Every structure is written in C-alpha cells, then in structure tokens.
Amino acid sequence: MTLLKCATHVVADVPATIDRYETWMGYRLVEEGRVPQDLAASWQAPASAGRSYAVLQPASGDEVFLRFVEGDPVPDYLPIRSYGWAAIELCVSDVEAVNAKMLESPFEVIGPPKELDGFATVKPMQVRGDDLETVYLTEILQPGPGTGLPQPRSLVDRPFIMVLACPDLRKSAQWVKDVLGLPVIDPVAIRYSMITLSFGLDEDAKTELVTAKGDGQVFLELDQYPEGAGERPAHPGALPPGVAITTMLHPDFARLEGHWASPPVVREGRLYGSRRTGLLLTPEGALLEVIEGGKL
C-alpha cells in the first residue's frame, strides 16, 4: 500500500478541469465544495478559503486522489522552473495507448513515450494541461515488491509518485530520512528531458535525483534543479500555482512532533476520513499534508 494519498493542483476553472480529467483520464468526481476557512489556514493560504475544489478518483477505484483547487493564474509562473512540487506522476497500463488518446485531447504532449535513462522499470510520457499542470503518465514495466512500483488496474490509474524540485538535493533527502523516517536511495544522475528542455541545457546534461519509499512502494522523487531555478511566484496568502500540495499517510505522529507547520486536527471528507491531519513544510517550503495512517 502506498503512503501517497493525494496530489493537489491549483486551476482557474474547476468544472472545466473536472470535465477534462473525467473525459480523457477516466477519473470520476467523488467530492466537491468550497475550501473551509480552517483548512485554508492550515495550508498557510487564507486567501484560498471559499474557493471551489473537487476531489477525483481514478477509474481503478484506488483511494489515491487528485484534488483541484480554484485559484487565480499567476502571470510569472512557468512550470518546471521553480522549487517545490513540480509534477504529478500517474501510473498507466499502456503508455502507447495513452499517448494516442492524449494526441486527440486538450492536453499537450510535451514528452512522447520513451524509455527512461537509467530506469528499465518504467516507460513514461509527459503532458501539460490548460492550467500548466505537468503530468507524467508512466507505464510500469516491472511492477511488484522488488521494484516498489504498482500494478495499474485501469488505463490511467492513480498518482504514484510526486516530484519535488530541490535547490539542495542532499539537504532535502536528509530531511525525508530524518523527519519522515523513510528510506531514500543514493543520488543517481540521468538525462532528464523535461528539465533539459525547461532550462535549455545541453542534451547530454544530467540531473541528480533520489526516490523514497513508504510501506515498500516508491512515492516521492526529489530532483536537483539547475542554476536558473528560483522561488515559485504566488499571489499573497494563496496556494502556490501548479502542484500546490502533496498529501501522504504517516503512522507515527509522535515522530513528527516539533516539525508541524500546522498542528494535526481531525478532518472530515473523502480524503481525510475523520483522521488527524497536519501540515509539514519541506526544506524548499513545499506543502506536505500528512494524514495519520498507513505504515512505514
């Protein structure tokens, strides 16, 4: 079972986004409403209170969600250029079939399917949506306990990895080990087309990254961003543009004591399930929402 629970993205038009993900990704709406004031405050984003939100579930029925929160576009925001949560990675059962579908969709294919340098276990592609969301759609070639990768149960299935863009990879990796208590692999350097394109790097340039597991499944990727990256622009008091929040399970809230940016309280709804939920800030200042549960 993965510790990943939800990926939250800020969008300009929630109903249009629901339609896009239902039609082209096979997701279905399971909850919608307005962001409660206390929840927005816990995100350190009081200006996001009262904005529309929606929670969507993959066709497989897995309880790992996409959440879209209404926000005003930020003119200076460019995807894959700033620190924080950079991308959502969804597992798919057939990336070539998904690519054919995406070519007919409103999503822009920014990276066609190809094998990933250094990782024979996956075959990803990348698309970008109307709200500048970067979505990796990744076929799992070697699922199972040996790789820590899931077996997709629908053409487009659940989020399975969240990508964090870091100014100091080793510092962030140590934080994941020390604070969250998760095993992290040693850094590996690969040719990373999305970063190469975004920063105009040489084709042979390599990016260092690490991954982290929880309950035997990989669910976090940390990327070292190159010179030229910076802080993410945002409207004052509002959720940042792009991928704004990663929500995960963690069974040991005693371990997290002293690290909370917003202390745990019981929250209701499809995502939270009447469980204690608090907020941590990564070393980059990215929002990591933590629900009590799961196992390490």
N, C-alpha and C positions, 0 to 999 in steps of 0.2 A: 504493500500500500504506500502510495506517495504521501509525503508531507505537504506537497503543494495543494492549495485549496482554491485559489482564485487569482486571476490577473485583472487589474482594473485599468481601464484606458479612458482618458477624457475625450469626449466627442462633442461636436457642435449641435448635432441633431440626433437625439436618442431614438425616436421612431424610425428614422431612415437607417440608422445603424442596425437596429433590430431586424429590419427587413433584409438588409444586405447579408447579415450573418445567418439568418434563417434560410434565405433563398440559396446562397452559394456555399455555405459551410455546413448546412444541415443542423444548425443549433436551434434550440427552442426556448422561448421565453418562459421562465419559471417564477419571476418576481419583478415587480416594478413599483416605483413610487417616487417620493421626494426624500432627499438626504436629510435625516434628522439633525437638528442643531447640535446635539451632544456628540453624534458620530463625526460630523464635520470638525468639531472642536478637537476630537481625539486624533484626527488626521492632521491637526495643526493647520486646518484650512477652513476657517469660519466662513469665508466668502462662498464656499461651496454648499453651505446649508440651503435647503429649499430647492436645490437644482434637481432635475429629473435624473433617475437612474434606472437601470434594468440589469437583471441577472439572467444569463443564458447558460443552458446546459447542452453538452454535446449529444449527438444522436445515439451514442452508445449508452447513455444513461448514467455515465460515471458522474460522481458528485464532486467534480472539479470544474469550476465555473469561469466564465468571462463576465465581467461587470463593466458596464459603460455608464459614465457619469457626465452629465452635461456641463460644458464649460465654454467660455469664450475663446476663440482662436487667439494665439499669441503670435503676432506678426514675425518676431525674430526667431521663432523656434524652427530648427531644422532637425529632422530625425538622424540618428546615428552620428551626432556631433557633440553631444553633451554627456556629462556624468549622470549616473542614476540608472533606473530601469530603462533598458534600451529596446527590448523586443520581447514578444510573446512567441514561444515555440509550441506548435500543436503537432501531435503525432498523427500520421496518416497511414492508411493501409496500402495505398498505391499512388506514389508521388507522380507518376506519369499521367494517370487518370485525373488526378487533382490538377495538374498543370493544364491539361486540355480543358477542364472546367473553368479554371481561372482565366484562361485566354478569352473566354466568352463573357466574363464577369466584369463588374465595375472595378475590381481590383487590378492594379498594375503589376504585372510580373516584372520584378526588378532583378531576380536571380533565377534562371531556369534550373530544372533538376540537374544536379551533378553530384558525383561522389565527393565527400569531404576530405580534404587533405589531412592525413594522419588519423582518420577515424573510419575504419572499414565497416563499422556497425550501423551507419546511418547514410541516408541519401536525401539531402534537403533541397528545398527551393524556397524562394522568398517573394512575398507580395507586399504591396503597400496599398492601404485603403484611403478613402476620401478624407479621413481625419489624420493623415500622415502616419497611421499605425503601421509599424513594420511587423509582419507576421511570418515566421518561419514555419513551413509545412514540411515535416520530416518523416520520411518512411523509415521504419525501424527494420533493419536488415537482420539483426541478431538480437531479438528480444530475450528476456529471461534473467534469472538471478545472476548469471555470470557477467552480464554487461550492466545490470541495473537499469535496463530500458524496458518500457512497457510494450505489451502486445495490443495494438489498436483494434477496436471492435466495431469501428464504423469508418467510412471513407475518410472523413475528417473527424478525429476524436479530440480528446481533452488537451488542455495545456499540460505539458510535461516538463518543460524547462523554462525558467525565467532568466533573462540575460541582464547582468549588471555591468555597466560601463564604469571603469575604475581609473582614477588618476594614479593610484599606487596599488597595484595588484597584490603584492605581498602583504601589505598592511590590511587590506580588505579580507584576504584569505585567512590571515591570522585571527581577525575578528570573528569570522564564521566558525573557526575552530574553538576559540576561547569563549565566546559568548553563547553561541548556539550549540556548541559541543558536537559539531558534525565533522565527519572525515572529509578531507579535501585532498585531491591528488596534487602531485608536484606540478609546477607550471610546465606546459608544453607550448611550443611555438609552431603555428600553422599559417599557411596562406589563407587569408580571411577576406573573401571577395567584397563583402558588404563594407568592411572598414576601409579596405583599399580604395574602393570607389568613392566613399563618402569623403575621404581625406586626400584623394588624389595621390596616393602612394604608388611607388613602383610596383609592377605586377609581382615581383619576387619578394616584396616586403612580407614579413611575418609578424603575427600578433601573438603575444603570450596570453594564455588563458588557463584557468583551472575549473574543475567541476566539483560539486559537493553532493553527497548522498544523505538521505534520511530514510530510515526503515528499508535499506537495501536498494532504493531507487534514486538515480540521479535526478535532481530537480533544480539545481542552481548552476549557472555558468557565470564566471567572473572574467571579464575581458580587460586587458591593459589597453587603454586608449592612448593614441599617439599625441604628440605635440599638436596644438591646434584645437584640441577639445577644450571645453570650458564648462562653467556652471550653466544649468538649464534656465533660460528666461521663463518667467511666470508672472501672472497677474498677482498683485499683493493679496495675501490671505487666501488664495485659491489653490486647488490642487494643481500640480505642475502639468504641462501639456505632455502628450504622449502616454507612455505607460507610467501611471502615477503611483500605483500601489501593488505590491505582491503580498498575498495573504497565504500563510502557511500554518500548519499544525505544529505544536510543540508540547510534549507531555510533562516537561519539568519547569513549571513556572518559578519554583524556588531558585533554580539556576539563573533565571533571568532577572531576579530581584536586584535592584540597583541600576539596571540598564534601561528601564522603561522611559520612553519619552512621554507616553500617556499610559497611566496605570490600568491594569485589567479591570473590566466590569463585565457583567453578564449582558450579552446582546442577543436579540431575537432575530428571526428571519431564516430564510432558506440557507444562507451561507453560514450564519453563526450558530444556529441550532441551540439557543439558550445556554451557550457556553461562555466562559470568561474569555475576553478578548482585549489585548492591549497593543501598543504600538512601540516598535523599536526604530531607531534611525541607524542606517548603515554608516560607515565612515564617510561616505560621499554625501550623506544626508538624505538618502533614498528612504521612502516609507515602507517598512516591513511590518505588516499587521500580523499578529500572532494569536491564533485560537488555541485554547487548551485542548489537547488530544493527541492521538497518534502515538507512535513510539519511535525512539531513535534506533 
